[in-house]
Amino acid sequence: MSIDAPSKGTSSSGASTAPEARGALRPLLLRLHFYAGLLTAPLLLVAAVSGLLYSLSFQAEKFVYRHELRVPVGERSVPLSAQVDAARAAHPEGTVTAVWPSYEDGATTRVLMTSPDVAEDKSLAVFVDPYTADVRGELPSYGSSGALPLRAWLSEFHADLHLGALGRHYSELAASWLWIVALGGLVLWFGRRRRTKRDLVLPERGAKGRRRTLSRHGSVGLWAVTGLVLLSATGLTWSRYAGENIDAVQSRLGGSTPVVTAALAPGGGSGGGHEGHERHSGGGGGGHEGADIGIDNAVAAARGYGVDGRISVTLPADGDGYVVKETDTQYPVHLDSVAVDPADGRIIDELRFDDYPLLAKLTRFGIDGHMGVLFGPVNQLALAALMVALILLIVWGYRMWWQRRPTKERTLSVGRPMPRGAWRKAPLTALLPPAAATALVGWFVPMLGISLLVFLAVDVALGAVARARSRA
């Protein structure tokens, strides 16, 4: 790839400033893209491979746990309270916290419990046949999507390599650099000279050697860049440092995700004025005392307010009522929720997804898309394709590094980056905006800022060593 030299003349109108800046900044961007890709590629490769396995785990989960998830379709379902009682009888040591009723013919009901047999951040999911109330089995369950052991293991491996806080630094570092590498590559790809417009979006016909590898790398990167940037942005929302900054900004902009209010009024609800009600079997959790209409009536009350379909029922405890919320994240999204007074079935509060702030909706869509649950199998296949593309981009990137090696002098050497000092040729007015933007982004995404400072320090040190050797 040829690089145009920056223009030395500058008219009084400053007409040559832009070409001069581009000519000087392009080698700088090439150097940054080279080092960023080279040093972060191992992290991105691990994230891509684990992400690919995670995207395939949804369908694998249905096969591996088919006995717990599916049952023969019966003629009539037994009351939900009887299903909860069956789960309690099978695991009297547990405390029921939530219930996911069967949402389609042949699907089991999932009763979630706190239990000494599972970790604190997980629930024990007891699977109950909705037609017979027979317990089909039990498995640890994790997260709002109800990931079972296979998917939960892959999800945690993708997030932190099962290394806890230390592993989270890996994932945050990878997410912090992914969008930088992707957007930098996009700018470089658009600025490259090519014979036809077709070569912009498809690999160049008849290309050989490094040119063919670069053509594949650039065209696939062009198709994947939007998805990679979105994955990077949504991944950062889970990170420790950048995630805190994102939450703070979202809160200040009024875009926090609202939550339905389930608190009972003092002296009301489960207490005063309802002494005639008796506690029903299958009703509240371990922390609720007083009158309880039961889970079946609570679900019926919620359905009367349009909260139906695939739902989750959180049982009342500690002065709260039932919370019944839709959990269908596939398009069109159904995430309405209501809180139900356990004493008389009144709706304490309701929250419609249409009432979410726009920023909260976008956050919800982004997170669900990252998790592979927004459009169901279509979302999961798209994630798998994106991860395959990222793996190929990394492999081709390393291959270009190898193909640029000076084979005549050193057969085992590798390609060299662009020479140092390109920034000295750029006008100050061209350097200040990107420098200010880099400082701001580095502060907002700390892992990016810290690693960039380390990279610059190492690069300066290597440059000083090289200059000392040349003078010796």
LODONU-986688 format. One record per residue (C-alpha): residue number from 0; residue in three letters; y, z, x. Coordinates in steps of 0.1 Angstrom, whole numbers. Layout:
<rolos>
ROLO  NUM  ala  Y  Z  X
...
</rolos>
This chain:
<rolos>
ROLO  0  met  0  0  0
ROLO  1  ser  34  -10  15
ROLO  2  ile  64  13  13
ROLO  3  asp  99  -2  11
ROLO  4  ala  123  13  36
ROLO  5  pro  153  30  21
ROLO  6  ser  185  11  19
ROLO  7  lys  211  23  45
ROLO  8  gly  242  10  29
ROLO  9  thr  258  27  0
ROLO  10  ser  286  12  -20
ROLO  11  ser  315  31  -33
ROLO  12  ser  300  30  -68
ROLO  13  gly  268  46  -54
ROLO  14  ala  247  16  -67
ROLO  15  ser  222  20  -38
ROLO  16  thr  217  58  -43
ROLO  17  ala  187  54  -67
ROLO  18  pro  168  29  -46
ROLO  19  glu  175  49  -15
ROLO  20  ala  163  81  -31
ROLO  21  arg  131  64  -44
ROLO  22  gly  124  49  -10
ROLO  23  ala  127  83  7
ROLO  24  leu  110  104  -20
ROLO  25  arg  80  82  -24
ROLO  26  pro  65  90  10
ROLO  27  leu  72  127  3
ROLO  28  leu  54  124  -30
ROLO  29  leu  25  106  -13
ROLO  30  arg  22  134  12
ROLO  31  leu  23  161  -15
ROLO  32  his  -3  142  -36
ROLO  33  phe  -25  138  -6
ROLO  34  tyr  -25  174  4
ROLO  35  ala  -26  188  -32
ROLO  36  gly  -55  166  -41
ROLO  37  leu  -73  173  -8
ROLO  38  leu  -70  211  -10
ROLO  39  thr  -73  217  -47
ROLO  40  ala  -101  192  -54
ROLO  41  pro  -129  217  -47
ROLO  42  leu  -114  240  -73
ROLO  43  leu  -109  211  -98
ROLO  44  leu  -144  199  -92
ROLO  45  val  -160  232  -101
ROLO  46  ala  -137  234  -132
ROLO  47  ala  -147  199  -142
ROLO  48  val  -184  204  -137
ROLO  49  ser  -184  237  -156
ROLO  50  gly  -161  222  -182
ROLO  51  leu  -186  193  -187
ROLO  52  leu  -215  217  -192
ROLO  53  tyr  -194  238  -216
ROLO  54  ser  -185  208  -237
ROLO  55  leu  -222  199  -241
ROLO  56  ser  -232  235  -248
ROLO  57  phe  -221  233  -285
ROLO  58  gln  -249  209  -294
ROLO  59  ala  -273  226  -270
ROLO  60  glu  -266  259  -287
ROLO  61  lys  -277  245  -321
ROLO  62  phe  -311  235  -305
ROLO  63  val  -317  266  -284
ROLO  64  tyr  -309  290  -312
ROLO  65  arg  -320  270  -342
ROLO  66  his  -343  298  -354
ROLO  67  glu  -314  322  -357
ROLO  68  leu  -289  296  -370
ROLO  69  arg  -309  277  -396
ROLO  70  val  -333  286  -425
ROLO  71  pro  -350  267  -452
ROLO  72  val  -327  261  -482
ROLO  73  gly  -336  284  -511
ROLO  74  glu  -327  283  -548
ROLO  75  arg  -302  312  -549
ROLO  76  ser  -284  334  -524
ROLO  77  val  -287  372  -526
ROLO  78  pro  -255  392  -527
ROLO  79  leu  -236  394  -494
ROLO  80  ser  -238  432  -495
ROLO  81  ala  -276  430  -495
ROLO  82  gln  -275  408  -464
ROLO  83  val  -252  433  -447
ROLO  84  asp  -275  462  -457
ROLO  85  ala  -305  443  -442
ROLO  86  ala  -286  439  -409
ROLO  87  arg  -277  476  -409
ROLO  88  ala  -313  486  -416
ROLO  89  ala  -325  465  -386
ROLO  90  his  -299  480  -363
ROLO  91  pro  -289  514  -375
ROLO  92  glu  -273  522  -341
ROLO  93  gly  -246  496  -347
ROLO  94  thr  -214  496  -367
ROLO  95  val  -206  466  -388
ROLO  96  thr  -172  452  -380
ROLO  97  ala  -172  417  -396
ROLO  98  val  -194  393  -415
ROLO  99  trp  -195  355  -414
ROLO  100  pro  -211  344  -447
ROLO  101  ser  -233  313  -447
ROLO  102  tyr  -209  284  -451
ROLO  103  glu  -234  256  -459
ROLO  104  asp  -269  251  -472
ROLO  105  gly  -295  262  -447
ROLO  106  ala  -270  282  -425
ROLO  107  thr  -276  319  -418
ROLO  108  thr  -251  347  -424
ROLO  109  arg  -239  363  -392
ROLO  110  val  -233  401  -393
ROLO  111  leu  -212  413  -363
ROLO  112  met  -217  448  -350
ROLO  113  thr  -205  470  -322
ROLO  114  ser  -236  482  -304
ROLO  115  pro  -245  501  -272
ROLO  116  asp  -268  471  -265
ROLO  117  val  -240  447  -258
ROLO  118  ala  -208  447  -236
ROLO  119  glu  -176  460  -250
ROLO  120  asp  -160  426  -251
ROLO  121  lys  -189  412  -271
ROLO  122  ser  -205  418  -305
ROLO  123  leu  -241  420  -316
ROLO  124  ala  -246  392  -341
ROLO  125  val  -274  398  -365
ROLO  126  phe  -286  366  -383
ROLO  127  val  -297  371  -419
ROLO  128  asp  -313  346  -442
ROLO  129  pro  -289  343  -472
ROLO  130  tyr  -317  335  -496
ROLO  131  thr  -341  363  -488
ROLO  132  ala  -320  388  -467
ROLO  133  asp  -346  386  -440
ROLO  134  val  -333  392  -405
ROLO  135  arg  -339  361  -383
ROLO  136  gly  -329  377  -350
ROLO  137  glu  -299  391  -331
ROLO  138  leu  -279  378  -302
ROLO  139  pro  -247  388  -283
ROLO  140  ser  -217  369  -296
ROLO  141  tyr  -184  363  -279
ROLO  142  gly  -149  352  -290
ROLO  143  ser  -135  339  -322
ROLO  144  ser  -157  308  -321
ROLO  145  gly  -188  330  -320
ROLO  146  ala  -202  317  -287
ROLO  147  leu  -238  327  -282
ROLO  148  pro  -253  336  -248
ROLO  149  leu  -257  300  -235
ROLO  150  arg  -222  289  -244
ROLO  151  ala  -207  323  -235
ROLO  152  trp  -222  322  -200
ROLO  153  leu  -209  287  -194
ROLO  154  ser  -175  296  -208
ROLO  155  glu  -171  326  -185
ROLO  156  phe  -184  305  -156
ROLO  157  his  -157  280  -163
ROLO  158  ala  -131  307  -166
ROLO  159  asp  -138  330  -137
ROLO  160  leu  -171  320  -120
ROLO  161  his  -184  354  -133
ROLO  162  leu  -163  370  -106
ROLO  163  gly  -139  389  -129
ROLO  164  ala  -103  392  -119
ROLO  165  leu  -109  374  -86
ROLO  166  gly  -124  345  -103
ROLO  167  arg  -95  342  -127
ROLO  168  his  -73  334  -97
ROLO  169  tyr  -95  304  -91
ROLO  170  ser  -91  290  -126
ROLO  171  glu  -54  297  -127
ROLO  172  leu  -49  280  -93
ROLO  173  ala  -68  250  -105
ROLO  174  ala  -49  248  -138
ROLO  175  ser  -16  253  -120
ROLO  176  trp  -22  223  -97
ROLO  177  leu  -40  199  -121
ROLO  178  trp  -9  187  -139
ROLO  179  ile  10  184  -106
ROLO  180  val  -17  162  -91
ROLO  181  ala  -21  142  -123
ROLO  182  leu  16  135  -129
ROLO  183  gly  22  128  -92
ROLO  184  gly  -6  103  -92
ROLO  185  leu  8  87  -123
ROLO  186  val  42  82  -106
ROLO  187  leu  26  67  -75
ROLO  188  trp  4  44  -96
ROLO  189  phe  33  30  -115
ROLO  190  gly  53  25  -83
ROLO  191  arg  26  5  -67
ROLO  192  arg  29  -33  -63
ROLO  193  arg  2  -53  -81
ROLO  194  arg  -6  -89  -89
ROLO  195  thr  -10  -87  -127
ROLO  196  lys  -1  -62  -154
ROLO  197  arg  -38  -60  -161
ROLO  198  asp  -44  -43  -128
ROLO  199  leu  -22  -14  -141
ROLO  200  val  -47  -3  -168
ROLO  201  leu  -80  -17  -155
ROLO  202  pro  -97  -18  -121
ROLO  203  glu  -86  -48  -100
ROLO  204  arg  -110  -78  -101
ROLO  205  gly  -124  -89  -67
ROLO  206  ala  -109  -59  -48
ROLO  207  lys  -129  -47  -18
ROLO  208  gly  -131  -15  3
ROLO  209  arg  -104  11  -1
ROLO  210  arg  -83  -12  -24
ROLO  211  arg  -112  -13  -49
ROLO  212  thr  -116  25  -47
ROLO  213  leu  -78  30  -52
ROLO  214  ser  -78  6  -82
ROLO  215  arg  -106  26  -99
ROLO  216  his  -89  59  -90
ROLO  217  gly  -56  47  -104
ROLO  218  ser  -67  30  -136
ROLO  219  val  -90  58  -147
ROLO  220  gly  -63  83  -138
ROLO  221  leu  -39  65  -160
ROLO  222  trp  -62  67  -190
ROLO  223  ala  -70  104  -183
ROLO  224  val  -36  117  -173
ROLO  225  thr  -25  128  -208
ROLO  226  gly  -57  148  -214
ROLO  227  leu  -56  164  -180
ROLO  228  val  -20  175  -184
ROLO  229  leu  -29  190  -218
ROLO  230  leu  -59  208  -204
ROLO  231  ser  -38  222  -176
ROLO  232  ala  -11  234  -200
ROLO  233  thr  -35  250  -225
ROLO  234  gly  -56  265  -197
ROLO  235  leu  -26  282  -183
ROLO  236  thr  -21  301  -216
ROLO  237  trp  -53  321  -208
ROLO  238  ser  -42  328  -172
ROLO  239  arg  -30  361  -160
ROLO  240  tyr  4  354  -145
ROLO  241  ala  16  321  -160
ROLO  242  gly  0  332  -193
ROLO  243  glu  23  363  -195
ROLO  244  asn  53  341  -189
ROLO  245  ile  42  316  -216
ROLO  246  asp  36  345  -241
ROLO  247  ala  71  359  -234
ROLO  248  val  88  325  -239
ROLO  249  gln  68  318  -270
ROLO  250  ser  77  352  -284
ROLO  251  arg  115  347  -277
ROLO  252  leu  114  313  -294
ROLO  253  gly  99  329  -325
ROLO  254  gly  66  310  -320
ROLO  255  ser  42  339  -318
ROLO  256  thr  11  335  -340
ROLO  257  pro  16  356  -372
ROLO  258  val  -11  380  -384
ROLO  259  val  -19  391  -419
ROLO  260  thr  -10  427  -426
ROLO  261  ala  -40  447  -437
ROLO  262  ala  -25  483  -436
ROLO  263  leu  -29  503  -468
ROLO  264  ala  1  521  -482
ROLO  265  pro  1  559  -475
ROLO  266  gly  -13  577  -505
ROLO  267  gly  -24  545  -521
ROLO  268  gly  -52  520  -518
ROLO  269  ser  -83  539  -508
ROLO  270  gly  -67  572  -516
ROLO  271  gly  -45  583  -545
ROLO  272  gly  -49  569  -580
ROLO  273  his  -83  554  -575
ROLO  274  glu  -106  585  -577
ROLO  275  gly  -128  568  -603
ROLO  276  his  -140  541  -580
ROLO  277  glu  -172  547  -561
ROLO  278  arg  -181  535  -526
ROLO  279  his  -204  504  -529
ROLO  280  ser  -232  495  -506
ROLO  281  gly  -223  468  -480
ROLO  282  gly  -187  478  -482
ROLO  283  gly  -165  492  -455
ROLO  284  gly  -172  498  -418
ROLO  285  gly  -178  531  -402
ROLO  286  gly  -141  541  -402
ROLO  287  his  -133  536  -439
ROLO  288  glu  -135  565  -464
ROLO  289  gly  -128  564  -501
ROLO  290  ala  -131  539  -529
ROLO  291  asp  -146  505  -520
ROLO  292  ile  -151  476  -543
ROLO  293  gly  -177  461  -519
ROLO  294  ile  -177  430  -498
ROLO  295  asp  -188  407  -526
ROLO  296  asn  -158  416  -548
ROLO  297  ala  -135  414  -518
ROLO  298  val  -147  378  -510
ROLO  299  ala  -144  369  -547
ROLO  300  ala  -108  382  -547
ROLO  301  ala  -100  361  -516
ROLO  302  arg  -115  330  -531
ROLO  303  gly  -93  336  -561
ROLO  304  tyr  -63  331  -537
ROLO  305  gly  -78  299  -523
ROLO  306  val  -93  314  -491
ROLO  307  asp  -127  298  -492
ROLO  308  gly  -152  276  -473
ROLO  309  arg  -160  288  -438
ROLO  310  ile  -147  324  -437
ROLO  311  ser  -149  356  -417
ROLO  312  val  -147  390  -434
ROLO  313  thr  -134  419  -414
ROLO  314  leu  -145  452  -430
ROLO  315  pro  -120  479  -438
ROLO  316  ala  -115  508  -413
ROLO  317  asp  -87  532  -401
ROLO  318  gly  -65  528  -431
ROLO  319  asp  -68  490  -433
ROLO  320  gly  -82  468  -461
ROLO  321  tyr  -106  439  -459
ROLO  322  val  -93  408  -441
ROLO  323  val  -108  375  -453
ROLO  324  lys  -97  345  -433
ROLO  325  glu  -107  309  -431
ROLO  326  thr  -122  298  -397
ROLO  327  asp  -125  261  -402
ROLO  328  thr  -106  247  -371
ROLO  329  gln  -118  211  -377
ROLO  330  tyr  -92  187  -391
ROLO  331  pro  -78  193  -417
ROLO  332  val  -74  229  -404
ROLO  333  his  -82  257  -428
ROLO  334  leu  -69  290  -414
ROLO  335  asp  -54  308  -444
ROLO  336  ser  -61  345  -447
ROLO  337  val  -56  374  -471
ROLO  338  ala  -59  412  -469
ROLO  339  val  -77  429  -498
ROLO  340  asp  -73  465  -510
ROLO  341  pro  -108  480  -509
ROLO  342  ala  -100  503  -538
ROLO  343  asp  -91  478  -565
ROLO  344  gly  -93  443  -550
ROLO  345  arg  -55  437  -550
ROLO  346  ile  -42  412  -524
ROLO  347  ile  -22  433  -500
ROLO  348  asp  -9  404  -480
ROLO  349  glu  -15  367  -476
ROLO  350  leu  -8  343  -448
ROLO  351  arg  -10  305  -451
ROLO  352  phe  -14  282  -421
ROLO  353  asp  14  261  -434
ROLO  354  asp  37  291  -429
ROLO  355  tyr  29  294  -392
ROLO  356  pro  59  285  -369
ROLO  357  leu  56  251  -354
ROLO  358  leu  51  264  -319
ROLO  359  ala  23  287  -331
ROLO  360  lys  6  257  -348
ROLO  361  leu  9  236  -316
ROLO  362  thr  -5  265  -296
ROLO  363  arg  -34  268  -321
ROLO  364  phe  -42  231  -319
ROLO  365  gly  -40  231  -281
ROLO  366  ile  -63  261  -276
ROLO  367  asp  -88  248  -301
ROLO  368  gly  -87  214  -285
ROLO  369  his  -93  230  -251
ROLO  370  met  -122  250  -265
ROLO  371  gly  -138  219  -281
ROLO  372  val  -136  232  -317
ROLO  373  leu  -106  213  -331
ROLO  374  phe  -124  181  -342
ROLO  375  gly  -160  193  -338
ROLO  376  pro  -184  169  -320
ROLO  377  val  -156  143  -315
ROLO  378  asn  -135  169  -296
ROLO  379  gln  -166  179  -275
ROLO  380  leu  -174  143  -266
ROLO  381  ala  -137  137  -256
ROLO  382  leu  -138  168  -234
ROLO  383  ala  -170  156  -218
ROLO  384  ala  -156  122  -211
ROLO  385  leu  -124  137  -197
ROLO  386  met  -145  159  -173
ROLO  387  val  -165  129  -162
ROLO  388  ala  -132  111  -155
ROLO  389  leu  -119  141  -135
ROLO  390  ile  -151  142  -114
ROLO  391  leu  -149  105  -107
ROLO  392  leu  -112  108  -97
ROLO  393  ile  -121  136  -72
ROLO  394  val  -150  116  -57
ROLO  395  trp  -129  85  -54
ROLO  396  gly  -100  105  -39
ROLO  397  tyr  -123  118  -12
ROLO  398  arg  -138  84  -7
ROLO  399  met  -103  69  -1
ROLO  400  trp  -97  97  24
ROLO  401  trp  -128  87  43
ROLO  402  gln  -121  49  40
ROLO  403  arg  -86  54  56
ROLO  404  arg  -102  69  88
ROLO  405  pro  -94  50  120
ROLO  406  thr  -129  38  126
ROLO  407  lys  -122  20  159
ROLO  408  glu  -110  51  177
ROLO  409  arg  -128  80  161
ROLO  410  thr  -158  71  139
ROLO  411  leu  -160  107  124
ROLO  412  ser  -123  111  117
ROLO  413  val  -107  110  83
ROLO  414  gly  -76  95  68
ROLO  415  arg  -42  109  77
ROLO  416  pro  -14  119  53
ROLO  417  met  20  103  52
ROLO  418  pro  41  113  83
ROLO  419  arg  64  143  80
ROLO  420  gly  102  141  77
ROLO  421  ala  106  118  47
ROLO  422  trp  128  143  30
ROLO  423  arg  154  140  58
ROLO  424  lys  161  104  48
ROLO  425  ala  168  113  11
ROLO  426  pro  204  119  0
ROLO  427  leu  211  156  -8
ROLO  428  thr  219  147  -44
ROLO  429  ala  184  133  -47
ROLO  430  leu  168  164  -32
ROLO  431  leu  186  191  -51
ROLO  432  pro  172  184  -86
ROLO  433  pro  135  183  -76
ROLO  434  ala  140  213  -54
ROLO  435  ala  156  233  -82
ROLO  436  ala  128  221  -106
ROLO  437  thr  102  231  -81
ROLO  438  ala  117  266  -76
ROLO  439  leu  119  271  -114
ROLO  440  val  83  259  -120
ROLO  441  gly  71  279  -90
ROLO  442  trp  86  311  -105
ROLO  443  phe  72  304  -140
ROLO  444  val  37  294  -127
ROLO  445  pro  34  320  -98
ROLO  446  met  0  307  -85
ROLO  447  leu  15  273  -80
ROLO  448  gly  47  287  -64
ROLO  449  ile  28  310  -40
ROLO  450  ser  2  283  -29
ROLO  451  leu  30  258  -25
ROLO  452  leu  49  282  -1
ROLO  453  val  17  287  18
ROLO  454  phe  12  249  21
ROLO  455  leu  48  244  33
ROLO  456  ala  44  272  59
ROLO  457  val  12  257  72
ROLO  458  asp  26  222  73
ROLO  459  val  57  235  92
ROLO  460  ala  35  253  117
ROLO  461  leu  13  223  122
ROLO  462  gly  44  201  127
ROLO  463  ala  58  226  153
ROLO  464  val  24  225  172
ROLO  465  ala  24  187  171
ROLO  466  arg  59  185  185
ROLO  467  ala  51  210  213
ROLO  468  arg  21  190  223
ROLO  469  ser  41  157  223
ROLO  470  arg  67  173  247
ROLO  471  ala  40  187  270
</rolos>
